[in-house]
Amino acid sequence: MVDSLRDQLLKSGIVKSVRRDPRPAASATVVAARKAGKPQRAPRRSAAPGEMDLAKAYALRAQTQARERRQLEQELAEQARLRRERKAKIQQLLAGNTLNKADADQPRNFAYAGKIRRVYVDAAQLLALNAGQLGVVQQGGRYLLVTCEVARKVQAIDPHHLALLVDPAEAATVADDGVPDDLMW
């Protein structure tokens, strides 16, 4: 077998074995720091007199974002609490004051939240509803028939829950369009 020149020189003792570091040669201070066992640190560049350090800027931005996020969460929690309180007040107000009947057979259509909705009433309730003596309140996905006073109290608490309340003065002008109020579809 043919030995390489390196192997032959090592066997003869002329050359001692030298380990080569695959990394590029480092500066003298880095080599000295390695030998001393100290961790290497990059030299810090001081910021210009009018500039902020980059690490400080990131920390300041993170604090600002965290503060804004906490404020937003607190505002949302407060809005949710107010919404729950209004809903509870409306539910207490409607307890025992609804006039819906199980045997009502006439549908009364009305527009609410951009769609045509329906509540079933009897003949006397239909006349009272069209005259403005009754109103319709939306609670829990249902449309409840209530007196005008209860409907106005619900409107004072949260106007979004009032589905229909006919104003008698406005009803007189609307009735002049030639379409009867008791028209069945």
Secondary structure as UniProt FT lines:
FT   HELIX           5..12
FT   HELIX           28..36
FT   TURN            49..50
FT   HELIX           54..94
FT   TURN            95..97
FT   TURN            102..103
FT   STRAND          106..112
FT   TURN            113..114
FT   STRAND          115..121
FT   HELIX           123..131
FT   STRAND          134..139
FT   TURN            140..141
FT   STRAND          142..147
FT   HELIX           148..157
FT   HELIX           159..161
FT   STRAND          162..165
FT   HELIX           168..174
FT   HELIX           175..177
FT   TURN            181..182
//
